[in-house]
Amino acid sequence: MDYLKIFAPATVANVSCGFDSLGLAVDAIGDEMSFTRTTERGVKITNITGADLTYNIDKNVAGAVVKKILNESHADFGIELTIHKGFSPGSGLGSSAASAAGAAFGTNQLLGNIYSDLELTKFAMFGEEVACGSPIADNVSAAIYGGFILVRSYTPLEIIKLPVPSELRVVAIHPQIEVKTKDARDVLPTEITLKDAVSQWANVGGLISGLYTDNYKLISNSLVDIIVEPARKGLIPFFDEVKNSALNSGALGAGISGSGPTIFALCKSDEVANNVYKSIAESYKNTGIDFEMFISKVNPEGIKILEEK
């Protein structure tokens, strides 16, 4: 294979109760990236569209990941890379993760699939570290594995792919403001009570159980975050109004996607998702803040090959 074009999906991390440990991939939006094998070794980014990103290989998330994999695999070829960002950096939908995961996946394809999904996740985590200083796994593993994922352990890294109930839908609103990951982490509490800890990990267990048993009521009851959301929601204008409108329209639950500002809602069925979409849009239209929205199925396969030759 000398050429590959892929779709790397946006992702929702944390999913309310699972801070830094739960994530899911979406179908509706993502990045498109192309990889061309070259005889000259090294990495060159030839085109970036959709966002103003650096062409510096060591500072561009995708470029840094491609370079690392080529070096560690002792590849005898290079790669020319193009990136089209299908959604905004800083949205809380895993923009840097899509670039990092897509870079790892595409490079591995040109290498003949020598690395496992777990190894690709580790390479992509390096990209996340380049982007925000922390090698977080939830977004990148969701993009690579697809569906719902649980990061069961970081040391050693262990990723569990979870089942996705067939009627589950994602509605999301992205207010056109920026919330920096560092700022969103700085507001988090450094200590929590034992009572809150017990409640939070019980919700994680309940959510995972609900996914395995198609128990939408249990999923709904478990989409509760009593630790991170209260600390972060003040960074997102009209968060409570959006969440309440989603819940009142039948959403199973709603919360902050990643570090925000995107707010997601999980719904059972297309009909409910459409009602929630309309209700959220209505609640936000007079805020004076521009926004974008989408409805999506959970993407079961993650990164997709669009073209190869």
C-alpha positions as a LaTeX table, in Angstrom:
\begin{tabular}{lrrr}
\hline
Residue & $x$ (\AA) & $y$ (\AA) & $z$ (\AA) \\
\hline
Met1 & 0.00 & 0.00 & 0.00 \\
Asp2 & 1.36 & 3.41 & $-1.04$ \\
Tyr3 & $-1.61$ & 5.66 & $-0.27$ \\
Leu4 & $-4.34$ & 5.72 & 2.34 \\
Lys5 & $-7.19$ & 8.08 & 3.23 \\
Ile6 & $-9.02$ & 7.67 & 6.53 \\
Phe7 & $-11.80$ & 9.10 & 8.67 \\
Ala8 & $-10.87$ & 9.61 & 12.34 \\
Pro9 & $-13.98$ & 10.21 & 14.48 \\
Ala10 & $-14.70$ & 12.80 & 17.12 \\
Thr11 & $-15.15$ & 11.35 & 20.59 \\
Val12 & $-16.98$ & 12.04 & 23.84 \\
Ala13 & $-14.78$ & 11.45 & 26.88 \\
Asn14 & $-15.69$ & 10.95 & 30.54 \\
Val15 & $-19.38$ & 10.25 & 29.68 \\
Ser16 & $-20.43$ & 11.93 & 32.93 \\
Cys17 & $-19.27$ & 9.52 & 35.64 \\
Gly18 & $-16.09$ & 8.09 & 34.07 \\
Phe19 & $-13.49$ & 10.86 & 34.31 \\
Asp20 & $-10.39$ & 9.92 & 32.26 \\
Ser21 & $-11.65$ & 6.33 & 32.03 \\
Leu22 & $-14.72$ & 6.23 & 29.74 \\
Gly23 & $-15.16$ & 7.38 & 26.16 \\
Leu24 & $-17.18$ & 6.79 & 23.02 \\
Ala25 & $-16.72$ & 7.43 & 19.31 \\
Val26 & $-19.30$ & 9.25 & 17.18 \\
Asp27 & $-20.21$ & 8.85 & 13.52 \\
Ala28 & $-21.35$ & 12.32 & 12.56 \\
Ile29 & $-18.12$ & 14.33 & 12.61 \\
Gly30 & $-14.39$ & 13.71 & 12.43 \\
Asp31 & $-11.16$ & 14.38 & 10.56 \\
Glu32 & $-10.03$ & 13.14 & 7.17 \\
Met33 & $-6.33$ & 12.39 & 6.80 \\
Ser34 & $-4.25$ & 11.03 & 3.93 \\
Phe35 & $-0.92$ & 9.21 & 4.05 \\
Thr36 & 1.40 & 8.84 & 1.06 \\
Arg37 & 4.50 & 6.64 & 1.17 \\
Thr38 & 7.68 & 8.40 & 0.03 \\
Thr39 & 11.17 & 7.11 & $-0.71$ \\
Glu40 & 12.64 & 9.95 & 1.33 \\
Arg41 & 12.52 & 9.09 & 5.04 \\
Gly42 & 10.84 & 11.30 & 7.58 \\
Val43 & 7.50 & 13.09 & 7.79 \\
Lys44 & 6.19 & 16.02 & 5.80 \\
Ile45 & 2.80 & 17.69 & 6.27 \\
Thr46 & 1.77 & 18.98 & 2.85 \\
Asn47 & $-1.66$ & 20.46 & 3.58 \\
Ile48 & $-3.87$ & 21.35 & 6.56 \\
Thr49 & $-7.44$ & 22.56 & 6.12 \\
Gly50 & $-10.30$ & 23.23 & 8.50 \\
Ala51 & $-8.15$ & 24.68 & 11.30 \\
Asp52 & $-5.07$ & 26.82 & 11.78 \\
Leu53 & $-2.51$ & 24.24 & 12.92 \\
Thr54 & 1.28 & 24.22 & 12.83 \\
Tyr55 & 3.23 & 22.43 & 10.10 \\
Asn56 & 6.08 & 21.88 & 12.58 \\
Ile57 & 6.34 & 18.08 & 12.79 \\
Asp58 & 7.37 & 18.01 & 16.45 \\
Lys59 & 4.57 & 20.34 & 17.56 \\
Asn60 & 1.79 & 19.08 & 15.30 \\
Val61 & 0.06 & 16.17 & 17.04 \\
Ala62 & $-0.30$ & 14.04 & 13.92 \\
Gly63 & 3.18 & 14.78 & 12.66 \\
Ala64 & 4.75 & 13.93 & 16.01 \\
Val65 & 2.94 & 10.58 & 16.18 \\
Val66 & 3.88 & 9.60 & 12.61 \\
Lys67 & 7.51 & 10.51 & 13.30 \\
Lys68 & 7.60 & 8.47 & 16.50 \\
Ile69 & 6.14 & 5.36 & 14.88 \\
Leu70 & 8.42 & 5.55 & 11.84 \\
Asn71 & 11.46 & 5.92 & 14.11 \\
Glu72 & 10.50 & 3.12 & 16.48 \\
Ser73 & 9.63 & 0.74 & 13.62 \\
His74 & 12.88 & 1.58 & 11.77 \\
Ala75 & 10.82 & 2.19 & 8.62 \\
Asp76 & 12.76 & 2.48 & 5.38 \\
Phe77 & 10.31 & 5.01 & 3.92 \\
Gly78 & 8.74 & 8.34 & 4.78 \\
Ile79 & 5.19 & 9.71 & 4.81 \\
Glu80 & 3.56 & 12.79 & 3.36 \\
Leu81 & 0.53 & 13.71 & 5.42 \\
Thr82 & $-2.56$ & 15.84 & 4.79 \\
Ile83 & $-5.07$ & 16.78 & 7.48 \\
His84 & $-8.59$ & 18.09 & 7.12 \\
Lys85 & $-10.08$ & 19.03 & 10.49 \\
Gly86 & $-13.78$ & 18.29 & 10.43 \\
Phe87 & $-14.43$ & 19.96 & 13.79 \\
Ser88 & $-12.86$ & 22.65 & 15.92 \\
Pro89 & $-9.86$ & 22.22 & 18.20 \\
Gly90 & $-10.78$ & 23.00 & 21.80 \\
Ser91 & $-14.33$ & 21.73 & 21.35 \\
Gly92 & $-14.20$ & 18.98 & 23.98 \\
Leu93 & $-14.78$ & 16.40 & 21.24 \\
Gly94 & $-11.26$ & 14.99 & 21.07 \\
Ser95 & $-9.81$ & 17.10 & 18.25 \\
Ser96 & $-6.19$ & 16.36 & 19.11 \\
Ala97 & $-7.16$ & 12.73 & 19.79 \\
Ala98 & $-8.63$ & 12.33 & 16.29 \\
Ser99 & $-5.38$ & 13.63 & 14.81 \\
Ala100 & $-3.22$ & 11.46 & 17.06 \\
Ala101 & $-5.27$ & 8.29 & 16.66 \\
Gly102 & $-5.65$ & 8.81 & 12.92 \\
Ala103 & $-1.91$ & 9.34 & 12.56 \\
Ala104 & $-1.15$ & 6.13 & 14.46 \\
Phe105 & $-3.70$ & 4.11 & 12.50 \\
Gly106 & $-2.66$ & 5.38 & 9.07 \\
Thr107 & 1.04 & 4.92 & 9.66 \\
Asn108 & 0.44 & 1.39 & 10.91 \\
Gln109 & $-1.47$ & 0.57 & 7.72 \\
Leu110 & 1.49 & 1.62 & 5.57 \\
Leu111 & 3.75 & $-0.47$ & 7.82 \\
Gly112 & 1.61 & $-3.57$ & 7.18 \\
Asn113 & $-0.37$ & $-3.58$ & 10.45 \\
Ile114 & 2.55 & $-4.49$ & 12.69 \\
Tyr115 & 1.06 & $-2.85$ & 15.79 \\
Ser116 & $-1.98$ & $-3.85$ & 17.86 \\
Asp117 & $-4.79$ & $-1.46$ & 18.81 \\
Leu118 & $-3.31$ & $-1.25$ & 22.30 \\
Glu119 & 0.10 & $-0.29$ & 20.91 \\
Leu120 & $-1.53$ & 2.27 & 18.60 \\
Thr121 & $-3.28$ & 3.75 & 21.63 \\
Lys122 & 0.08 & 4.19 & 23.35 \\
Phe123 & 1.48 & 5.99 & 20.30 \\
Ala124 & $-1.62$ & 8.19 & 20.14 \\
Met125 & $-1.28$ & 8.99 & 23.84 \\
Phe126 & 2.11 & 10.47 & 23.00 \\
Gly127 & 0.27 & 12.80 & 20.63 \\
Glu128 & $-2.09$ & 13.82 & 23.43 \\
Glu129 & 0.94 & 14.63 & 25.56 \\
Val130 & 2.27 & 16.85 & 22.76 \\
Ala131 & $-1.12$ & 18.58 & 22.58 \\
Cys132 & $-1.93$ & 19.20 & 26.22 \\
Gly133 & 0.91 & 17.84 & 28.35 \\
Ser134 & $-0.95$ & 14.74 & 29.56 \\
Pro135 & $-0.90$ & 11.28 & 27.89 \\
Ile136 & $-4.64$ & 10.68 & 28.34 \\
Ala137 & $-6.11$ & 7.54 & 26.77 \\
Asp138 & $-9.90$ & 7.93 & 26.83 \\
Asn139 & $-10.40$ & 9.90 & 23.59 \\
Val140 & $-7.69$ & 8.20 & 21.53 \\
Ser141 & $-8.71$ & 4.69 & 22.52 \\
Ala142 & $-12.35$ & 5.44 & 21.69 \\
Ala143 & $-11.28$ & 6.60 & 18.22 \\
Ile144 & $-9.08$ & 3.54 & 17.65 \\
Tyr145 & $-11.29$ & 0.82 & 19.14 \\
Gly146 & $-14.66$ & 2.38 & 18.30 \\
Gly147 & $-17.87$ & 2.16 & 20.31 \\
Phe148 & $-17.66$ & 2.62 & 24.08 \\
Ile149 & $-14.35$ & 2.02 & 25.84 \\
Leu150 & $-13.17$ & 1.71 & 29.42 \\
Val151 & $-9.60$ & 2.56 & 30.31 \\
Arg152 & $-9.39$ & 0.00 & 33.10 \\
Ser153 & $-5.76$ & 0.70 & 33.90 \\
Tyr154 & $-3.02$ & 3.10 & 32.84 \\
Thr155 & $-0.17$ & 1.11 & 34.42 \\
Pro156 & $-0.11$ & $-1.20$ & 32.59 \\
Leu157 & $-2.43$ & 0.21 & 29.95 \\
Glu158 & $-5.59$ & $-1.88$ & 29.58 \\
Ile159 & $-8.49$ & $-0.93$ & 27.30 \\
Ile160 & $-11.85$ & $-2.74$ & 27.46 \\
Lys161 & $-14.28$ & $-2.35$ & 24.56 \\
Leu162 & $-17.85$ & $-2.23$ & 25.85 \\
Pro163 & $-21.08$ & $-3.13$ & 24.02 \\
Val164 & $-23.33$ & $-0.42$ & 22.59 \\
Pro165 & $-27.14$ & $-0.77$ & 22.83 \\
Ser166 & $-28.59$ & $-0.51$ & 19.33 \\
Glu167 & $-30.95$ & 2.40 & 19.99 \\
Leu168 & $-28.40$ & 4.62 & 21.74 \\
Arg169 & $-27.92$ & 8.04 & 20.13 \\
Val170 & $-25.72$ & 11.04 & 20.90 \\
Val171 & $-26.88$ & 14.65 & 20.67 \\
Ala172 & $-24.26$ & 17.35 & 21.16 \\
Ile173 & $-24.10$ & 21.14 & 21.19 \\
His174 & $-20.81$ & 22.96 & 20.75 \\
Pro175 & $-21.01$ & 26.58 & 21.92 \\
Gln176 & $-18.49$ & 28.62 & 19.94 \\
Ile177 & $-16.29$ & 29.43 & 22.90 \\
Glu178 & $-12.97$ & 27.91 & 23.92 \\
Val179 & $-12.30$ & 26.00 & 27.12 \\
Lys180 & $-8.64$ & 25.06 & 27.43 \\
Thr181 & $-7.96$ & 21.59 & 28.80 \\
Lys182 & $-5.44$ & 23.00 & 31.27 \\
Asp183 & $-7.98$ & 25.49 & 32.63 \\
Ala184 & $-10.61$ & 22.76 & 32.91 \\
Arg185 & $-8.18$ & 20.61 & 34.89 \\
Asp186 & $-7.10$ & 23.46 & 37.13 \\
Val187 & $-10.62$ & 23.87 & 38.53 \\
Leu188 & $-10.93$ & 20.23 & 39.60 \\
Pro189 & $-10.88$ & 19.36 & 43.31 \\
Thr190 & $-7.67$ & 17.79 & 44.58 \\
Glu191 & $-9.53$ & 15.80 & 47.25 \\
Ile192 & $-13.02$ & 14.30 & 47.42 \\
Thr193 & $-14.99$ & 12.72 & 50.22 \\
Leu194 & $-15.27$ & 8.96 & 50.54 \\
Lys195 & $-19.04$ & 9.28 & 50.14 \\
Asp196 & $-18.66$ & 11.05 & 46.79 \\
Ala197 & $-16.06$ & 8.53 & 45.64 \\
Val198 & $-18.37$ & 5.62 & 46.42 \\
Ser199 & $-21.25$ & 7.28 & 44.57 \\
Gln200 & $-19.10$ & 8.00 & 41.53 \\
Trp201 & $-17.62$ & 4.55 & 41.09 \\
Ala202 & $-21.05$ & 3.00 & 41.69 \\
Asn203 & $-22.32$ & 5.07 & 38.76 \\
Val204 & $-19.45$ & 3.85 & 36.57 \\
Gly205 & $-20.34$ & 0.26 & 37.45 \\
Gly206 & $-24.02$ & 0.93 & 36.80 \\
Leu207 & $-23.36$ & 2.52 & 33.40 \\
Ile208 & $-21.19$ & $-0.39$ & 32.26 \\
Ser209 & $-23.76$ & $-2.90$ & 33.51 \\
Gly210 & $-26.48$ & $-1.01$ & 31.64 \\
Leu211 & $-24.46$ & $-1.13$ & 28.41 \\
Tyr212 & $-24.01$ & $-4.90$ & 28.71 \\
Thr213 & $-27.68$ & $-5.57$ & 29.45 \\
Asp214 & $-29.35$ & $-2.94$ & 27.18 \\
Asn215 & $-30.89$ & $-1.52$ & 30.35 \\
Tyr216 & $-31.62$ & 2.07 & 29.35 \\
Lys217 & $-33.12$ & 2.92 & 32.74 \\
Leu218 & $-29.91$ & 1.84 & 34.46 \\
Ile219 & $-27.86$ & 3.79 & 31.93 \\
Ser220 & $-29.97$ & 6.86 & 32.68 \\
Asn221 & $-29.67$ & 6.48 & 36.45 \\
Ser222 & $-25.89$ & 6.11 & 36.14 \\
Leu223 & $-25.16$ & 9.15 & 33.93 \\
Val224 & $-24.47$ & 11.28 & 36.99 \\
Asp225 & $-21.23$ & 13.13 & 37.77 \\
Ile226 & $-20.99$ & 14.58 & 41.27 \\
Ile227 & $-17.27$ & 15.35 & 41.17 \\
Val228 & $-16.09$ & 16.89 & 37.87 \\
Glu229 & $-19.23$ & 18.42 & 36.39 \\
Pro230 & $-20.01$ & 20.69 & 39.38 \\
Ala231 & $-16.46$ & 22.08 & 39.22 \\
Arg232 & $-16.40$ & 22.61 & 35.47 \\
Lys233 & $-19.89$ & 23.66 & 34.50 \\
Gly234 & $-19.21$ & 27.28 & 35.42 \\
Leu235 & $-16.81$ & 27.44 & 32.46 \\
Ile236 & $-19.69$ & 26.73 & 30.06 \\
Pro237 & $-22.35$ & 29.46 & 29.70 \\
Phe238 & $-25.94$ & 28.23 & 30.17 \\
Phe239 & $-24.85$ & 24.67 & 30.94 \\
Asp240 & $-27.70$ & 24.01 & 33.37 \\
Glu241 & $-30.27$ & 25.33 & 30.89 \\
Val242 & $-29.00$ & 22.95 & 28.18 \\
Lys243 & $-28.87$ & 19.96 & 30.51 \\
Asn244 & $-32.34$ & 20.59 & 31.88 \\
Ser245 & $-33.83$ & 21.04 & 28.41 \\
Ala246 & $-32.25$ & 17.73 & 27.33 \\
Leu247 & $-33.54$ & 15.83 & 30.35 \\
Asn248 & $-37.00$ & 17.37 & 30.10 \\
Ser249 & $-37.17$ & 16.25 & 26.46 \\
Gly250 & $-36.44$ & 12.63 & 27.30 \\
Ala251 & $-32.65$ & 12.31 & 27.24 \\
Leu252 & $-31.21$ & 9.48 & 29.33 \\
Gly253 & $-28.61$ & 11.87 & 30.67 \\
Ala254 & $-26.49$ & 14.87 & 29.71 \\
Gly255 & $-23.09$ & 16.20 & 30.69 \\
Ile256 & $-19.84$ & 17.83 & 29.62 \\
Ser257 & $-17.97$ & 16.20 & 26.74 \\
Gly258 & $-14.33$ & 15.95 & 27.74 \\
Ser259 & $-13.21$ & 19.26 & 29.18 \\
Gly260 & $-15.96$ & 21.17 & 27.33 \\
Pro261 & $-17.46$ & 23.39 & 26.11 \\
Thr262 & $-19.43$ & 20.76 & 24.15 \\
Ile263 & $-22.40$ & 19.35 & 26.06 \\
Phe264 & $-23.62$ & 15.87 & 25.12 \\
Ala265 & $-26.86$ & 14.01 & 25.76 \\
Leu266 & $-27.45$ & 10.28 & 25.38 \\
Cys267 & $-30.86$ & 9.26 & 24.11 \\
Lys268 & $-32.83$ & 6.11 & 23.38 \\
Ser269 & $-34.11$ & 6.14 & 19.76 \\
Asp270 & $-33.94$ & 8.55 & 16.84 \\
Glu271 & $-37.26$ & 10.09 & 17.82 \\
Val272 & $-36.09$ & 11.07 & 21.28 \\
Ala273 & $-32.78$ & 12.31 & 19.88 \\
Asn274 & $-34.60$ & 14.59 & 17.44 \\
Asn275 & $-36.78$ & 15.99 & 20.23 \\
Val276 & $-33.75$ & 16.60 & 22.44 \\
Tyr277 & $-31.90$ & 18.26 & 19.56 \\
Lys278 & $-34.78$ & 20.69 & 18.97 \\
Ser279 & $-35.16$ & 21.43 & 22.68 \\
Ile280 & $-31.47$ & 22.16 & 23.19 \\
Ala281 & $-31.36$ & 24.39 & 20.10 \\
Glu282 & $-34.37$ & 26.31 & 21.37 \\
Ser283 & $-32.80$ & 26.78 & 24.80 \\
Tyr284 & $-29.59$ & 28.21 & 23.35 \\
Lys285 & $-30.76$ & 30.31 & 20.42 \\
Asn286 & $-31.21$ & 33.53 & 22.42 \\
Thr287 & $-27.99$ & 33.35 & 24.44 \\
Gly288 & $-26.00$ & 35.47 & 22.01 \\
Ile289 & $-23.46$ & 32.68 & 21.61 \\
Asp290 & $-23.06$ & 30.94 & 18.25 \\
Phe291 & $-23.25$ & 27.15 & 18.38 \\
Glu292 & $-23.12$ & 24.00 & 16.29 \\
Met293 & $-25.03$ & 20.77 & 16.91 \\
Phe294 & $-25.19$ & 17.21 & 15.68 \\
Ile295 & $-27.02$ & 13.92 & 16.22 \\
Ser296 & $-25.04$ & 10.71 & 15.84 \\
Lys297 & $-25.07$ & 7.01 & 16.39 \\
Val298 & $-22.22$ & 5.63 & 18.46 \\
Asn299 & $-19.52$ & 4.71 & 15.92 \\
Pro300 & $-18.89$ & 0.97 & 16.45 \\
Glu301 & $-15.68$ & 0.62 & 14.44 \\
Gly302 & $-13.75$ & 3.81 & 15.12 \\
Ile303 & $-11.30$ & 4.93 & 12.43 \\
Lys304 & $-12.43$ & 3.99 & 8.92 \\
Ile305 & $-10.47$ & 3.54 & 5.69 \\
Leu306 & $-12.01$ & 5.72 & 2.97 \\
Glu307 & $-9.55$ & 4.98 & 0.15 \\
Glu308 & $-6.40$ & 2.95 & $-0.38$ \\
Lys309 & $-4.10$ & 2.07 & $-3.23$ \\
\hline
\end{tabular}
